[in-house]
Amino acid sequence: MNPDDDITFLQNKLQLIRSLQDPGEKEISGLVSLLTDPSENEIICASVYPVLQAAGQLSVDALLSVYSNFSEFDEKIQIRLSYTFSQIPETPAFVFETFLKSGISRVRQNGIIGFALLNDRRFDDLLFDVLRNDADSETAYEAAIALSGGGVDVLSEFEIILKENVMAENLREKTYMDSPTKINADNTNGLCSPESDLFHPLDKHVLAKVIEITGDIGNEETLSYLTAYLTHPDERVSRIAAESIQKIKTKTTK
């Protein structure tokens, strides 16, 4: 098959998918099978997502038929399927809980996006756990967005996280100042060394986002936590801390 034939075939396939009106069980099953085909073109998959989303429960039923084999699929397929689930409100929560346990960060992120779509505050503890402990900053970032976007009052939890970071940094500095030799992480309860860019348990990227969100929803009591980050070595963190403090001061003086 020459390149022109390939393009024509792709165009015809796209047109066929986009022309589906009120697809039935058979058509939906066929679309799901496209997502589980490792050789399938990503453009085709992108055209499948909105069709499955619009089909709602019918799509969920078809997706659940392959869900039992989820861990056996390669990374690309797991990402495709988890993304599709995350776009359909009818998806049951246990599916997203499974995604949060995945070793693939994109799958975990799709699980968080799914929980945000459900907008069920019963699962906030799971999202806070991700925010605190996930090693991947983008995944923790998604958790922060999901929590703040849900309209839940997360200020108290964010304050705890910020305070933990301040305490961790102070303890870390004091430990090294008091010791003539470098102490490893095990001797400092898992805290990072002073040379590290990481703040435990949130790295710079997530820390900046948490500070930004805290500024949006914070009050004067939050200022003490944010002030500690004005001297953070990372310019982005210190800048956002300053902006967040200004937001709170402006809001509380109105």
N, C-alpha and C positions, 0 to 999 in steps of 0.2 A: 504493500500500500504506500503510495507516494504522499508527500507532505500535504498536498492539496486535498487528497482523500481523507487524511486524518482530520484536517480542519473542518471539512464538510460533515464528517461523522460526528465530531464534537458539537458542531452547531446544531445539527439535527437532534442530537441527544438533549442538548440544553432546551431547545424549543419544545420538545416532547414533555420534558419535566415541567417547564413553566406553563404549559398549556393544560396541565391537570386541573380539572375542576371537580371539587368534591370527591377526591379519590377514595376508593373503597379499601377494604382490608387487603386485598390482593395487591393493589398498587402501592399501598403503604409498605407492605412487606418487601416489595421489590426495591423500593427506595432505601429501606434499611439495609438490604443486602448490598447496595452500592457502597454504603458507608463502611461495611465490613470487608470490602475488597481492597487489599493493599495496593493493587495496581490501578485503582480508580483515580482519575484526574481530580485534583483538588477544586478545579473550577466547577466540575460536575457536582461535587459534594457541597460546595457553597450554594448551588442552586437547589439542592435537596433540603437544606436546613429550614428555609421559610415554609416550604410545603408541609414538612413534618410538624413544624410549630403550629401552623394553622389547623392541622388535623387533630390536635389536642390528645384526648384520651386514646383514640385509635392508634396514634403514633406511639404513645407510651406502652400500650399493650404489645405492639410489634417490637419495640426496643427491649422490653422486659424479656421477650423470648430469646434474646441473645445475651441478656445481662448475666445469666448464670455462667457464661464462658468469658466474662469480661477480662479477667486476669490473664487469660490465655492469649488474648490478642496482643499484637505488638503495640509499641508506644503510639504510633500514628493513629491506629484504629481506636485505641483507648481515648485519645484526645478528641477524635471525631465524635465518638459516642457520648462521652461526658459533656462535650459542648452541646450536643443536640438535646440531651436530657435537661441541661441547665436552662434551655430556652423555652421549656414547656411547663407551665404552672401545674399541670396535672401530675407531674412526676412525684412519686411518694418520697418522703424525707429520707427513708432508709438508704435510698440510692445515693443521695448526696453524702450521707454519713460514710458510706463505703468509699466514696471518692476522697474524702478527707484523710483516709488512711493510706492512700496510694503513695508509692515512692516517686511518682511522676508529678512534678510541681504544677504543670499545666492542668492535670486532672484534678489536683487539689483545688486549684483556683476555680475550675469550673464547678466544683462542689460548692464552693463559697458563693459563686454567682447564683447557683441554684437556690441556696438558702435565702439569699437576698430577694430572689424572685418570689419565694414562698412568703417572705415577710412575716414569719412566725417567731415571735419573741421567745418561745420555748427553747429555741436552739442558740440563743445568744451565748450561753456558756461554752458551746463548741467553738464559736467564732472567737471568743475571748481567748480560749486555749490556743487556737491557731495564732492569734495576734501575739501572744506571749512567747510561744515556743517553736513556731515553725522556722526552720533554718533558712528557708528561701524568702528573701525580702519581698519579692513581688507577691508571694502568696499571703504573707502577713499584711501587706499593703491592701490587698483585696479584702481581707477580713476587716481592716479598719474602715474601709469605704462602706462595706456591707452593714457594719454596725452603726455608723453615723447616718447612712442613708435611710435606715429603718426608722428613724425618728425616736429611737430609744434614748433614754438619758444615760449616756455612757461616761459622763464626766467623772464620776467617782472612780470607776475602774481605770480610766486613763490617768487620773491623778495618782493612783496606786502604782501604776506602771512607771510613770515619770519619777515618782519618789523612789522607787526601787532602783532606777537608773542613777539618780543622784547619790543615793546611799552606796550603791555599788562602786561608783566612781570615787567617792570619798574614801571608802574602805580600801579600794585598790591603791590609791595614792598613799594612804597612810601606811599600808602594809609594806610597800616598797621603800618608803622613806625610812621606816623603822628598821629595815633589814639591810645589812651590808652586802648581801648577795641576792641575786634574782630568785624569786620564789615562783615555782611553776603553778599552773592553773589549779592543780589538784589541792594545793595548799591554800588557795584563796577561794575555795568553794565554787570553782568553775568560772571565776571571773577572768576576763581577758587581761593580758599584760598591758602596762601603760603604753607600750609601743604600738599596740593594736588599734586599728580604726574602729573596732566593733564595741558597741555598748551592749552589755548583757541585760535582758534578753533580746532587746531590739537593736538592730543595726542602724546606721545613720539614715538610710533611706526611709525606713519605717518610722524611726524616731521623729524625723522631720514631719512626716505626715500626721503622726499622732499629735505633735505640738500644734500643727496647723489646725487640726480639728478641735483641739482643746481651746484654742483661741476663739474659734467660731462659737463654741457653746459655753465657754468658761465664765468665771466671775472673779471678783477680787481675790478670793481665797486661792485661786489657781496661780496667781502671780508669783508666789514664792517658788513654785515648782518650775515655772517657765524662766524665771530670773536666773536660775542655776545654769541654764543653757546659753546664756548670752556670751559666755566665754568658751563655749565649746570650740575645739580646734577645727571642726569642719565649718566652713563659712556658710554653707547652706542651712545647717542646723541653727547656727547663731542668728542668721538673718531672719529665718522664719520665726524663731523665738521672739525676736524684737518686734516683728510685725504682729505676732499673736498678742503680745503684751499691749501693743497699741490698740488693737481691736477691742480688747477687754476694757481698757481705760476709756476708750471712746464710748463704748456701750454703757458702762456703769456711770458715766458722768452726764448722760442724756436725761 
